[in-house]
Amino acid sequence: MNAEIAIESQIINATIETEGTSKKYMRLIVKKFLHKSELKEYYRVLSDNKDTLKIKEKKIYEE
């Protein structure tokens, strides 16, 4: 497995290269981690390009 994490301002890019593991499954694992860490309300998982997922901070609007 080849994994690479890059932090740019408020965006964390996680690139993972594995054989036999789908991007959809990796997205599910990241979402599960965010939920267990009680961070799901603050972050979201996006598809950046074909092989990259992005974990980005949600915009929080205060009234």
N, C-alpha and C positions, 0 to 999 in steps of 0.2 A: 504494500500500500504506500502510495506517495501522497502526502498531505502538505498543503501550504496555506498559511494564514497571513493575510495582509490587512493592516489597519490603516484606513484613510479617513481622516477627520472623524466623522461619526458613523462610518460604514466599516464593517468587518467583512472581508472577503475570505471565504474558506473554499479552497480548491482541493478536491480529493480525487485521486486517480486510482481506481481499483477495477479489477476484472470481475464481472459477475454481480456487482452491486449497482442497482439502478439509482438514478438521481432522485426519483420519487421516494425511494426507501430512505435515502440519506436525509431528505427534507423532513420525513416523518420522524426520524431519530432526533434531528435538531429541534423540531417543534416539541417533542416529548421532553427533551432536556430543558427547554425554556419553561415548559409547564411545571415540571418538578422543581425548578429553581425559583418559581413564582415570578418569572420575568416575561411571561407571555403577554401581559398587558402593556409592556413597554417596548417590545421588539417584534419584528415580523421577518419571515423568511421569504426571500424573493429569488427568482431565477435570473441570473445575470446574463449568461450566455449558455451555450450547449453543455459545458462541463463545470459550471460554477454556480454556487448558491450564495446569496448575499443575505446577511443578517443586518437589518437596518432598524434604527430607532424610530418608533411611531411618533407622529406629531400629536402632542397632547394639547387640547384646547381647553382653556379655563374660562369659566363663565363668571 
